Amino acid sequence: MAVVPHDGQASRTPGRLGVQVVGVREATEAEATAVQVPRGKFQGYRPVLVQLRFTNLDGVDFSFDTFPIPTGVVSGGTVAPRLSPGAGPAGSPCLENEGGQGFRRKGAMMASCVVQMVPDRQQLAQERWDDWSAYQNFLAGTDYRRAPVVWDITR
């Protein structure tokens, strides 16, 4: 589990967020349809579902905070296109990427995922948290571009 300092959006109280990649598998046809994989745009790619778990480590009010999603890197170092949480309609396996009402207590967990589009002849090698520029809720001085959180996988 990676431990990430986070400044609660609602509470503005700093705390720690645990982040894990808990599963990597080929997305089913129904899951790919639910996240609206554009037909024809990704010829020669296959959708890979990366399951994530977020844990509130300190009991800080992280309810309704938005959490970043990782970037997939395929064998050879190329970044895999991704379809982020919220990309699909209700029923999408990756609809949530924010804490809910109960994400205030220590140990509370939330699941999310991302669909990475992986070229047919390549493998998903890593998930990296290295581009945090869109997220303003990580503590000042935290630079994940210089020191990314990396999960090595071969899928």
DSSP file (Angstrom, degrees, kcal/mol; ACC not computed):
  #  RESIDUE AA STRUCTURE BP1 BP2  ACC     N-H-->O    O-->H-N    N-H-->O    O-->H-N    TCO  KAPPA ALPHA  PHI   PSI    X-CA   Y-CA   Z-CA
    1    1 A M              0   0    0      0, 0.0     2,-0.4     0, 0.0    19,-0.2   0.000 360.0 360.0 360.0 130.9    0.0    0.0    0.0
    2    2 A A  E     -A   19   0A   0     17,-2.8    17,-2.7   147,-0.0     2,-0.6  -0.731 360.0-142.8 -85.4 138.5    1.3    3.5   -0.9
    3    3 A V  E     -A   18   0A   0     -2,-0.4    15,-0.2    15,-0.2    13,-0.0  -0.923  21.0-173.2-106.2 119.3    0.7    6.1    1.8
    4    4 A V  E     -A   17   0A   0     13,-3.1    13,-2.9    -2,-0.6     2,-0.2  -0.945  23.6-127.2-118.4 124.9   -0.1    9.4    0.2
    5    5 A P  E     -A   16   0A   0      0, 0.0   134,-0.4     0, 0.0     2,-0.4  -0.529  35.3-176.7 -68.7 136.3   -0.5   12.7    2.2
    6    6 A H  E     -A   15   0A   0      9,-3.2     9,-2.7    -2,-0.2     2,-0.7  -0.996  25.9-144.5-139.5 139.5   -3.8   14.3    1.4
    7    7 A D  E     -A   14   0A   0    130,-3.4     5,-0.1    -2,-0.4     9,-0.0  -0.916  36.6-116.8-105.0 110.3   -5.5   17.6    2.4
    8    8 A G     >  -     0   0    0      5,-2.2     4,-2.1    -2,-0.7    54,-0.1  -0.166  14.6-146.5 -52.3 129.2   -9.2   17.0    2.8
    9    9 A Q  T  4 S+     0   0    0      2,-0.2    -1,-0.1     1,-0.2    53,-0.1   0.912  97.5  32.3 -64.2 -43.6  -11.2   19.0    0.3
   10   10 A A  T  4 S+     0   0    0     51,-0.3    -1,-0.2    53,-0.3    52,-0.1   0.920 131.7  31.3 -80.2 -45.5  -14.2   19.5    2.7
   11   11 A S  T  4 S-     0   0    0     50,-0.8    -2,-0.2     2,-0.1    -1,-0.1   0.700  86.4-143.9 -88.4 -20.1  -12.3   19.6    6.0
   12   12 A R     <  +     0   0    0     -4,-2.1    -3,-0.1     1,-0.2    -5,-0.0   0.797  56.4 136.2  55.3  29.9   -9.0   21.2    4.8
   13   13 A T        -     0   0    0     48,-0.2    -5,-2.2    -5,-0.0    -1,-0.2  -0.922  56.0-123.8-108.0 128.0   -7.4   18.9    7.4
   14   14 A P  E     +A    7   0A   0      0, 0.0     2,-0.3     0, 0.0    -7,-0.2  -0.417  45.1 143.7 -71.3 146.1   -4.3   17.0    6.4
   15   15 A G  E     -A    6   0A   0     -9,-2.7    -9,-3.2    -2,-0.1     2,-0.4  -0.923  45.9 -87.5-161.4-176.0   -4.3   13.2    6.7
   16   16 A R  E     -A    5   0A   0     -2,-0.3    41,-1.8   -11,-0.2    42,-0.7  -0.884  26.4-160.4-113.1 140.8   -3.0   10.1    5.0
   17   17 A L  E     -AB   4  56A   0    -13,-2.9   -13,-3.1    -2,-0.4     2,-0.4  -0.973  11.7-144.1-117.1 126.6   -4.6    8.1    2.2
   18   18 A G  E     -AB   3  55A   0     37,-3.1    37,-2.4    -2,-0.5     2,-0.4  -0.780  18.7-168.6 -89.4 134.6   -3.6    4.5    1.6
   19   19 A V  E     +AB   2  54A   0    -17,-2.7   -17,-2.8    -2,-0.4     2,-0.4  -0.989   8.4 173.8-129.3 129.3   -3.7    3.6   -2.1
   20   20 A Q  E     - B   0  53A   0     33,-2.2    33,-2.2    -2,-0.4     2,-0.7  -0.984  32.9-139.5-134.1 144.1   -3.5    0.1   -3.5
   21   21 A V  E     + B   0  52A   0     -2,-0.4    31,-0.2    31,-0.2     3,-0.1  -0.930  31.3 173.5 -92.4 113.3   -3.7   -1.6   -6.9
   22   22 A V  E     +     0   0A   0     29,-2.2     2,-0.3    -2,-0.7    30,-0.2   0.535  55.8  10.8-104.9  -8.2   -5.7   -4.7   -5.9
   23   23 A G  E     - B   0  51A   0     28,-1.2    28,-3.0     2,-0.0     2,-0.4  -0.945  47.5-169.2-168.5 147.2   -6.4   -6.3   -9.2
   24   24 A V  E     + B   0  50A   0     -2,-0.3     2,-0.3    26,-0.2    26,-0.2  -0.977  30.2 141.1-139.7 124.0   -5.5   -6.2  -12.9
   25   25 A R  E     - B   0  49A   0     24,-2.1    24,-3.1    -2,-0.4     2,-0.2  -0.984  56.0 -79.3-156.5 163.1   -7.5   -8.2  -15.5
   26   26 A E  E     - B   0  48A   0     -2,-0.3    22,-0.3    22,-0.2     2,-0.2  -0.471  53.4-117.7 -63.1 135.0   -9.0   -8.1  -18.9
   27   27 A A        -     0   0    0     20,-2.5    -1,-0.1    -2,-0.2     2,-0.0  -0.524  27.5-118.7 -73.1 142.5  -12.2   -6.1  -18.9
   28   28 A T     >  -     0   0    0     -2,-0.2     4,-2.5     1,-0.1     5,-0.2  -0.325  26.2-107.7 -72.4 164.7  -15.3   -8.0  -19.9
   29   29 A E  H  > S+     0   0    0      1,-0.2     4,-2.3     2,-0.2     5,-0.2   0.896 122.3  52.5 -60.5 -39.4  -17.3   -6.9  -22.9
   30   30 A A  H  > S+     0   0    0      2,-0.2     4,-2.4     1,-0.2    -1,-0.2   0.899 110.3  47.6 -63.9 -40.8  -20.0   -5.6  -20.6
   31   31 A E  H  > S+     0   0    0      2,-0.2     4,-1.9     1,-0.2    -2,-0.2   0.911 111.5  50.0 -67.0 -41.8  -17.5   -3.5  -18.6
   32   32 A A  H  <>S+     0   0    0     -4,-2.5     5,-2.2     1,-0.2    -2,-0.2   0.899 113.1  47.0 -62.9 -40.0  -15.9   -2.1  -21.7
   33   33 A T  H ><5S+     0   0    0     -4,-2.3     3,-1.4    -5,-0.2    -2,-0.2   0.902 108.9  55.3 -65.9 -41.4  -19.4   -1.2  -23.0
   34   34 A A  H 3<5S+     0   0    0     -4,-2.4    -2,-0.2     1,-0.3    -1,-0.2   0.834 109.1  45.8 -64.5 -33.6  -20.3    0.4  -19.6
   35   35 A V  T 3<5S-     0   0    0     -4,-1.9    -1,-0.3    53,-0.2    -2,-0.2   0.324 116.0-118.9 -91.7   9.5  -17.3    2.7  -19.6
   36   36 A Q  T < 5 -     0   0    0     -3,-1.4    -3,-0.2     1,-0.2    -2,-0.1   0.925  30.5-162.6  57.9  54.8  -18.1    3.6  -23.2
   37   37 A V      < -     0   0    0     -5,-2.2     2,-0.2     1,-0.1    -1,-0.2  -0.561  31.8-113.9 -62.3 118.0  -14.9    2.4  -24.9
   38   38 A P    >>  -     0   0    0      0, 0.0     4,-0.9     0, 0.0     3,-0.8  -0.391  28.4-123.5 -63.6 122.5  -15.2    4.2  -28.3
   39   39 A R  T 34 S+     0   0    0      1,-0.2     4,-0.1    -2,-0.2     0, 0.0  -0.433  91.3   9.1 -66.6 135.1  -15.7    1.7  -31.0
   40   40 A G  T >4 S+     0   0    0     -2,-0.1     3,-0.8     1,-0.1    -1,-0.2   0.057 106.8  89.8  86.4 -26.5  -13.1    2.0  -33.8
   41   41 A K  T <4 S+     0   0    0     -3,-0.8    -2,-0.2     1,-0.3    -1,-0.1   0.837  92.3  40.5 -72.2 -31.9  -10.9    4.5  -31.9
   42   42 A F  T >< S+     0   0    0     -4,-0.9     3,-1.8     3,-0.1    -1,-0.3  -0.311  75.4 165.6-115.5  48.9   -8.9    1.8  -30.2
   43   43 A Q  T <  S+     0   0    0     -3,-0.8     3,-0.1     1,-0.3    -4,-0.0  -0.459  74.0  22.2 -61.5 131.8   -8.4   -0.7  -33.0
   44   44 A G  T 3  S+     0   0    0      1,-0.3    76,-3.3    -2,-0.2     2,-0.3   0.578 107.3 101.5  84.6   9.6   -5.6   -3.1  -32.0
   45   45 A Y  E <   - C   0 119A   0     -3,-1.8    -1,-0.3    74,-0.3    -3,-0.1  -0.841  55.4-152.6-119.3 160.3   -6.1   -2.4  -28.3
   46   46 A R  E     - C   0 118A   0     72,-2.5    72,-2.7    -2,-0.3     2,-0.4  -0.987  24.6-113.2-130.4 145.1   -7.8   -4.4  -25.5
   47   47 A P  E     - C   0 117A   0      0, 0.0   -20,-2.5     0, 0.0     2,-0.5  -0.632  28.6-167.7 -81.2 129.5   -9.4   -2.9  -22.3
   48   48 A V  E     -BC  26 116A   0     68,-2.9    68,-3.0    -2,-0.4     2,-0.6  -0.974  13.3-141.7-117.5 127.2   -7.6   -3.9  -19.1
   49   49 A L  E     -BC  25 115A   0    -24,-3.1   -24,-2.1    -2,-0.5     2,-0.6  -0.784  11.9-164.6 -92.6 122.3   -9.4   -3.1  -15.8
   50   50 A V  E     -BC  24 114A   0     64,-3.0    64,-1.9    -2,-0.6     2,-0.4  -0.936  11.4-150.0-109.1 115.3   -7.2   -2.0  -13.0
   51   51 A Q  E     -BC  23 113A   0    -28,-3.0   -29,-2.2    -2,-0.6   -28,-1.2  -0.712  14.5-167.2 -91.8 134.2   -8.9   -2.2   -9.6
   52   52 A L  E     -BC  21 112A   0     60,-3.2    60,-2.0    -2,-0.4     2,-0.4  -0.843  11.0-158.8-119.7 152.2   -7.9    0.3   -6.9
   53   53 A R  E     -BC  20 111A   0    -33,-2.2   -33,-2.2    -2,-0.3     2,-0.4  -0.995   4.7-164.2-132.5 129.9   -8.6    0.6   -3.2
   54   54 A F  E     -BC  19 110A   0     56,-3.0    56,-2.3    -2,-0.4     2,-0.4  -0.922   7.6-166.6-109.6 136.3   -8.4    3.8   -1.1
   55   55 A T  E     -BC  18 109A   0    -37,-2.4   -37,-3.1    -2,-0.4     2,-0.9  -0.988  21.9-134.5-126.8 132.3   -8.1    3.7    2.7
   56   56 A N  E     -B   17   0A   0     52,-2.8    51,-3.6    -2,-0.4    52,-0.3  -0.755  26.7-177.7 -81.5 105.9   -8.6    6.5    5.1
   57   57 A L  S    S+     0   0    0    -41,-1.8    -1,-0.2    -2,-0.9   -40,-0.1   0.708  73.6  32.2 -83.1 -21.2   -5.6    5.9    7.4
   58   58 A D  S    S-     0   0    0    -42,-0.7    48,-0.3    47,-0.1    -1,-0.2   0.503 102.4-111.0-117.6  -6.0   -6.2    8.7    9.9
   59   59 A G        +     0   0    0     46,-0.4    47,-0.2     1,-0.2     2,-0.2   0.753  62.0 154.9  79.1  22.7  -10.0    9.2   10.2
   60   60 A V        -     0   0    0    -44,-0.2     2,-1.3    45,-0.1    -1,-0.2  -0.545  58.3 -96.2 -79.3 150.4   -9.8   12.6    8.5
   61   61 A D        +     0   0    0     -2,-0.2   -50,-0.8     1,-0.2   -51,-0.3  -0.552  58.8 154.2 -71.8  96.4  -13.0   13.8    6.8
   62   62 A F    >   +     0   0    0     41,-1.8     3,-2.1    -2,-1.3    37,-0.4   0.102  20.0 146.5-105.8  18.2  -12.3   12.8    3.2
   63   63 A S  T 3  S+     0   0    0      1,-0.3   -53,-0.3    38,-0.2    37,-0.2  -0.368  75.8   0.5 -61.3 130.6  -16.0   12.5    2.3
   64   64 A F  T 3  S+     0   0    0     35,-1.7    -1,-0.3     1,-0.2     2,-0.2   0.592  92.9 145.7  66.2  15.0  -16.7   13.5   -1.3
   65   65 A D    <   -     0   0    0     -3,-2.1    34,-1.8    35,-0.2     2,-0.4  -0.556  48.9-125.7 -73.0 147.3  -13.0   14.2   -2.0
   66   66 A T  B     -E   98   0B   0     32,-0.2    32,-0.2    -2,-0.2    71,-0.1  -0.829  23.4-154.5 -96.6 133.3  -11.9   13.3   -5.5
   67   67 A F        -     0   0    0     30,-3.0   -13,-0.0    -2,-0.4     0, 0.0  -0.868  15.5-116.3-112.2 141.8   -8.9   11.0   -5.8
   68   68 A P        -     0   0    0      0, 0.0    64,-0.1     0, 0.0    -1,-0.0  -0.235  23.4-135.5 -70.5 162.4   -6.5   10.8   -8.7
   69   69 A I        -     0   0    0      1,-0.1    15,-0.0    16,-0.0    28,-0.0  -0.868  23.4-106.4-117.5 152.9   -6.2    7.7  -10.9
   70   70 A P        -     0   0    0      0, 0.0     2,-0.5     0, 0.0    59,-0.2  -0.231  22.4-120.8 -77.8 166.4   -2.9    6.1  -12.0
   71   71 A T  E     -F  128   0C   0     57,-3.2    57,-2.9    45,-0.0     2,-0.3  -0.900  25.1-134.0-102.9 131.9   -1.4    6.1  -15.4
   72   72 A G  E     -FG 127  80C   0      8,-0.5     8,-2.9    -2,-0.5     2,-0.5  -0.686  15.6-162.8 -87.3 140.4   -0.7    2.7  -17.1
   73   73 A V  E     -FG 126  79C   0     53,-2.7    52,-2.3    -2,-0.3    53,-2.1  -0.991   9.0-149.9-123.6 126.2    2.6    2.0  -18.7
   74   74 A V  E >   -F  124   0C   0      4,-3.0     3,-2.4    -2,-0.5     4,-0.3  -0.440  40.9 -71.1 -90.0 166.9    2.9   -0.8  -21.2
   75   75 A S  T 3  S+     0   0    0     48,-2.6     3,-0.3     1,-0.3    -1,-0.2  -0.328 125.6  38.3 -54.5 134.4    6.0   -2.9  -21.9
   76   76 A G  T 3  S-     0   0    0      1,-0.1    -1,-0.3    -3,-0.1    -2,-0.0   0.256 125.3 -88.2  99.9 -10.8    8.4   -0.7  -23.7
   77   77 A G  S <  S+     0   0    0     -3,-2.4     2,-0.2     1,-0.3    -2,-0.2   0.467  79.2 142.7  93.2   1.9    7.5    2.4  -21.7
   78   78 A T        -     0   0    0     -3,-0.3    -4,-3.0    -4,-0.3     2,-0.3  -0.551  53.6-117.1 -78.0 141.2    4.6    3.8  -23.6
   79   79 A V  E     -G   73   0C   0     -6,-0.2    -6,-0.3    -2,-0.2    -1,-0.1  -0.619  27.3-131.8 -76.6 132.5    1.7    5.3  -21.7
   80   80 A A  E     -G   72   0C   0     -8,-2.9    -8,-0.5    -2,-0.3    38,-0.1  -0.689  22.9-111.8 -84.7 134.2   -1.5    3.4  -22.2
   81   81 A P        -     0   0    0      0, 0.0    36,-3.5     0, 0.0     2,-0.4  -0.359  41.0-153.3 -58.8 146.0   -4.6    5.5  -23.0
   82   82 A R  E     -D  116   0A   0     34,-0.2     2,-0.6   -35,-0.0    34,-0.2  -0.933  22.0-147.6-129.0 150.6   -7.1    5.4  -20.1
   83   83 A L  E     -D  115   0A   0     32,-3.1    32,-2.0    -2,-0.4     3,-0.1  -0.975  35.3-143.9-111.3 115.7  -10.8    5.7  -19.5
   84   84 A S    >   -     0   0    0     -2,-0.6     3,-1.8    30,-0.2     4,-0.2  -0.211  26.3 -76.3 -83.8 166.4  -11.2    7.3  -16.1
   85   85 A P  T 3  S+     0   0    0      0, 0.0    10,-0.3     0, 0.0    -1,-0.2  -0.288 121.1  32.6 -54.6 144.7  -13.7    6.8  -13.4
   86   86 A G  T 3  S+     0   0    0      8,-1.3     9,-0.2     3,-0.1    -2,-0.1   0.446  83.8 116.8  84.8  -0.3  -17.0    8.5  -14.3
   87   87 A A  S <  S+     0   0    0     -3,-1.8     8,-0.1     7,-0.3    -3,-0.1   0.711  71.2  48.0 -73.7 -18.3  -16.4    7.9  -18.0
   88   88 A G  S    S-     0   0    0     -4,-0.2   -53,-0.2     1,-0.2     3,-0.1  -0.593  89.2 -93.3-118.3 177.7  -19.5    5.7  -18.2
   89   89 A P    >   -     0   0    0      0, 0.0     3,-1.9     0, 0.0    -1,-0.2  -0.156  68.5 -54.0 -78.3 178.4  -23.1    5.7  -17.3
   90   90 A A  T 3  S+     0   0    0      1,-0.3     0, 0.0    -4,-0.0     0, 0.0  -0.266 128.6  41.3 -51.9 140.5  -24.6    4.3  -14.1
   91   91 A G  T 3  S+     0   0    0      1,-0.4    -1,-0.3    -3,-0.1   -57,-0.1   0.272  80.2 138.8  97.4  -9.7  -23.5    0.6  -13.8
   92   92 A S    X   -     0   0    0     -3,-1.9     3,-1.1   -58,-0.2    -1,-0.4  -0.448  57.1-135.5 -65.6 139.1  -20.0    1.4  -14.9
   93   93 A P  T 3  S+     0   0    0      0, 0.0     3,-0.2     0, 0.0    -1,-0.1   0.687 104.4  45.2 -69.1 -14.8  -17.4   -0.5  -12.9
   94   94 A C  T 3  S+     0   0    0    -63,-0.1    -8,-1.3     1,-0.1    -7,-0.3  -0.061  74.5 117.9-117.5  31.2  -15.3    2.6  -12.6
   95   95 A L    <   +     0   0    0     -3,-1.1     2,-0.4   -10,-0.3    -1,-0.1   0.862  62.4  67.4 -70.3 -35.7  -18.0    5.2  -11.8
   96   96 A E        +     0   0    0     -4,-0.2    17,-0.5    -3,-0.2   -10,-0.1  -0.709  35.3 146.1 -94.6 134.3  -16.6    6.2   -8.4
   97   97 A N        +     0   0    0     -2,-0.4   -30,-3.0    15,-0.1     2,-0.3   0.020  61.4  75.4-143.3  27.8  -13.4    8.1   -7.7
   98   98 A E  B    S-E   66   0B   0    -32,-0.2   -32,-0.2     0, 0.0     2,-0.1  -0.987  82.4-106.4-137.6 151.0  -14.5   10.1   -4.7
   99   99 A G        -     0   0    0    -34,-1.8   -35,-1.7   -37,-0.4     2,-0.1  -0.399  36.5-143.7 -69.1 149.1  -15.1    9.2   -1.1
  100  100 A G    >   -     0   0    0    -37,-0.2     3,-2.1   -36,-0.1   -35,-0.2  -0.271  40.4 -69.0-101.5-167.9  -18.7    9.1    0.0
  101  101 A Q  T 3  S+     0   0    0      1,-0.3   -38,-0.2   -38,-0.2     3,-0.1   0.825 130.7  51.8 -53.0 -37.7  -20.5   10.1    3.2
  102  102 A G  T >  S+     0   0    0      1,-0.2     2,-1.4     2,-0.1     3,-1.0   0.435  78.1  98.9 -84.0   1.8  -18.8    7.3    5.2
  103  103 A F  T <   +     0   0    0     -3,-2.1   -41,-1.8     1,-0.2    -1,-0.2  -0.198  62.2  85.2 -86.5  48.4  -15.3    8.1    4.2
  104  104 A R  T 3   +     0   0    0     -2,-1.4     2,-0.3   -43,-0.2    -1,-0.2   0.540  69.4  82.5-118.2 -18.4  -14.6   10.0    7.4
  105  105 A R  S X  S-     0   0    0     -3,-1.0     3,-2.1     1,-0.1   -46,-0.4  -0.637  88.1 -95.2 -99.7 152.3  -13.6    7.2    9.8
  106  106 A K  T 3  S+     0   0    0    -48,-0.3   -49,-0.2    -2,-0.3     3,-0.1  -0.377 111.5  19.2 -60.1 132.0  -10.2    5.6   10.3
  107  107 A G  T 3  S+     0   0    0    -51,-3.6    -1,-0.3     1,-0.3   -50,-0.1   0.332  84.5 147.9  88.9  -7.1  -10.0    2.4    8.2
  108  108 A A    <   -     0   0    0     -3,-2.1   -52,-2.8   -52,-0.3     2,-0.3  -0.366  31.8-156.0 -61.6 140.1  -12.8    3.3    5.9
  109  109 A M  E     -C   55   0A   0    -54,-0.2     2,-0.4    -3,-0.1   -54,-0.2  -0.888  15.0-170.9-122.6 152.0  -12.2    1.9    2.4
  110  110 A M  E     -C   54   0A   0    -56,-2.3   -56,-3.0    -2,-0.3     2,-0.3  -0.998  12.7-145.4-140.0 136.8  -13.4    2.8   -1.1
  111  111 A A  E     +C   53   0A   0     -2,-0.4     2,-0.3   -58,-0.2   -58,-0.2  -0.791  27.4 152.5-102.7 146.0  -13.0    0.9   -4.3
  112  112 A S  E     -C   52   0A   0    -60,-2.0   -60,-3.2    -2,-0.3     2,-0.3  -0.874  17.2-162.8-150.4-176.9  -12.5    2.4   -7.7
  113  113 A C  E     -C   51   0A   0    -17,-0.5     2,-0.3    -2,-0.3   -62,-0.2  -0.979  11.0-142.3-162.7 172.1  -10.9    1.4  -11.0
  114  114 A V  E     -C   50   0A   0    -64,-1.9   -64,-3.0    -2,-0.3     2,-0.6  -0.988  17.3-133.5-139.9 145.9   -9.6    2.6  -14.3
  115  115 A V  E     -CD  49  83A   0    -32,-2.0   -32,-3.1    -2,-0.3     2,-0.4  -0.916  21.7-163.2-102.3 119.3   -9.7    1.0  -17.7
  116  116 A Q  E     -CD  48  82A   0    -68,-3.0   -68,-2.9    -2,-0.6     2,-0.8  -0.856  15.6-136.2-100.9 135.3   -6.4    1.1  -19.5
  117  117 A M  E     -C   47   0A   0    -36,-3.5   -45,-0.0    -2,-0.4    -2,-0.0  -0.831  27.3-169.2 -93.7 110.6   -6.3    0.5  -23.3
  118  118 A V  E     -C   46   0A   0    -72,-2.7   -72,-2.5    -2,-0.8     6,-0.1  -0.854  26.7-110.0-107.4 129.7   -3.4   -1.8  -23.9
  119  119 A P  E >   -C   45   0A   0      0, 0.0     3,-2.1     0, 0.0   -74,-0.3  -0.290  33.4-115.6 -56.4 141.9   -2.0   -2.6  -27.4
  120  120 A D  T 3  S+     0   0    0    -76,-3.3   -75,-0.1     1,-0.3   -76,-0.1   0.804 111.8  43.3 -52.0 -38.7   -2.8   -6.2  -28.4
  121  121 A R  T 3  S+     0   0    0    -77,-0.3    -1,-0.3     2,-0.1     2,-0.3   0.323 107.1  73.0 -94.7   9.4    0.8   -7.4  -28.5
  122  122 A Q    <   -     0   0    0     -3,-2.1     2,-0.3    33,-0.1    -4,-0.1  -0.767  69.7-131.4-120.5 166.7    2.0   -5.6  -25.4
  123  123 A Q        -     0   0    0     -2,-0.3   -48,-2.6    30,-0.0     2,-0.7  -0.853  26.3-110.2-114.6 150.2    1.5   -6.1  -21.7
  124  124 A L  E     +F   74   0C   0     -2,-0.3    31,-1.9   -50,-0.2   -50,-0.3  -0.734  41.3 174.1 -75.7 118.3    0.6   -3.7  -19.0
  125  125 A A  E     +     0   0C   0    -52,-2.3    28,-3.8    -2,-0.7     2,-0.3   0.789  52.8   7.6-101.1 -33.6    3.8   -3.4  -17.0
  126  126 A Q  E     -FH  73 152C   0    -53,-2.1   -53,-2.7    26,-0.3     2,-0.4  -0.983  46.9-146.0-147.5 154.6    3.2   -0.6  -14.4
  127  127 A E  E     -FH  72 151C   0     24,-2.0    24,-2.8    -2,-0.3     2,-0.4  -0.995  32.4-170.2-114.6 131.8    0.7    1.6  -12.9
  128  128 A R  E     -FH  71 150C   0    -57,-2.9   -57,-3.2    -2,-0.4     2,-0.8  -0.970  26.3-156.1-128.6 137.1    2.3    5.0  -12.0
  129  129 A W  E     + H   0 149C   0     20,-2.9    20,-1.7    -2,-0.4     3,-0.1  -0.899  52.5 123.0-105.3  99.6    1.1    7.9  -10.0
  130  130 A D        +     0   0    0     -2,-0.8     2,-0.6    18,-0.2    -1,-0.1   0.443  50.9  67.7-139.9  -5.1    3.2   10.6  -11.4
  131  131 A D        +     0   0    0     -3,-0.2     3,-0.3     1,-0.1    -1,-0.2  -0.806  44.9 150.7-123.8  91.2    1.0   13.4  -12.8
  132  132 A W    >   +     0   0    0     -2,-0.6     3,-2.0     1,-0.2     6,-0.1   0.262  36.2 111.8-101.7  10.4   -0.7   15.1   -9.9
  133  133 A S  T 3  S+     0   0    0      1,-0.3    -1,-0.2    -3,-0.1    -2,-0.0   0.772  75.3  54.1 -60.8 -27.5   -1.0   18.5  -11.6
  134  134 A A  T 3  S+     0   0    0     -3,-0.3     2,-0.6     1,-0.1    -1,-0.3   0.552  97.8  75.9 -83.1  -6.1   -4.8   18.3  -11.9
  135  135 A Y    <   +     0   0    0     -3,-2.0     3,-0.4     1,-0.1    -1,-0.1  -0.925  51.1 179.7-114.5 120.5   -5.2   17.6   -8.2
  136  136 A Q        +     0   0    0     -2,-0.6    -1,-0.1     1,-0.2     4,-0.1   0.367  66.2  82.0 -96.7   2.9   -4.8   20.4   -5.7
  137  137 A N        +     0   0    0    -71,-0.1  -130,-3.4     2,-0.1     2,-0.4   0.103  62.9  98.9-105.3  23.1   -5.4   18.4   -2.5
  138  138 A F  S    S-     0   0    0     -3,-0.4  -132,-0.2  -132,-0.2     4,-0.1  -0.884  88.2 -87.6-105.1 144.5   -2.1   16.9   -1.9
  139  139 A L    >   -     0   0    0     -2,-0.4     3,-2.0  -134,-0.4    -1,-0.1  -0.082  51.5 -91.8 -56.3 143.1    0.1   18.6    0.6
  140  140 A A  T 3  S+     0   0    0      1,-0.3    -1,-0.1    -4,-0.1     3,-0.1  -0.212 113.4  29.1 -52.8 139.4    2.3   21.4   -0.5
  141  141 A G  T 3  S+     0   0    0      1,-0.3     2,-0.7    -3,-0.1    -1,-0.3   0.358  84.6 126.8  88.9  -5.5    5.8   20.2   -1.5
  142  142 A T    <   +     0   0    0     -3,-2.0     2,-0.6    -4,-0.1    -1,-0.3  -0.777  33.8 178.1 -86.5 115.7    4.5   16.7   -2.6
  143  143 A D     >  +     0   0    0     -2,-0.7     4,-1.3     1,-0.1     3,-0.4  -0.871  15.2 174.5-125.5  98.6    5.8   16.2   -6.1
  144  144 A Y  T  4 S+     0   0    0     -2,-0.6    -1,-0.1     1,-0.2     5,-0.1   0.541  76.1  70.1 -82.3  -6.6    4.9   12.8   -7.5
  145  145 A R  T  4 S+     0   0    0      2,-0.1    -1,-0.2     1,-0.1   -14,-0.1   0.860 106.7  38.8 -73.5 -34.6    6.4   13.7  -10.9
  146  146 A R  T  4 S+     0   0    0     -3,-0.4    -2,-0.2     1,-0.2    -1,-0.1   0.822 134.9  21.4 -81.9 -32.9    9.9   13.6   -9.4
  147  147 A A  S  < S-     0   0    0     -4,-1.3    -1,-0.2   -17,-0.1    -2,-0.1  -0.656  86.2-167.8-136.0  77.1    9.2   10.6   -7.2
  148  148 A P        -     0   0    0      0, 0.0     2,-0.5     0, 0.0   -18,-0.2  -0.242  25.6-118.7 -68.7 153.7    6.3    8.6   -8.6
  149  149 A V  E     -H  129   0C   0    -20,-1.7   -20,-2.9    -5,-0.1     2,-0.4  -0.826  41.0-167.4 -84.7 127.6    4.4    5.9   -6.8
  150  150 A V  E     -H  128   0C   0     -2,-0.5     2,-0.5   -22,-0.2   -22,-0.2  -0.972  21.8-167.9-128.1 131.8    4.9    2.8   -9.0
  151  151 A W  E     -H  127   0C   0    -24,-2.8   -24,-2.0    -2,-0.4     2,-0.5  -0.980  20.6-144.5-111.5 119.3    3.2   -0.6   -9.0
  152  152 A D  E     +H  126   0C   0     -2,-0.5     2,-0.3   -26,-0.2   -26,-0.3  -0.722  31.8 159.7 -83.6 128.9    5.1   -3.2  -11.1
  153  153 A I        -     0   0    0    -28,-3.8     2,-0.4    -2,-0.5   -30,-0.0  -0.960  32.4-150.9-140.9 156.1    2.7   -5.6  -12.9
  154  154 A T              0   0    0     -2,-0.3   -29,-0.2     1,-0.1   -80,-0.0  -0.936 360.0 360.0-130.5 112.7    2.9   -7.8  -15.9
  155  155 A R              0   0    0    -31,-1.9   -30,-0.1    -2,-0.4    -1,-0.1   0.278 360.0 360.0-144.1 360.0   -0.4   -8.3  -17.5
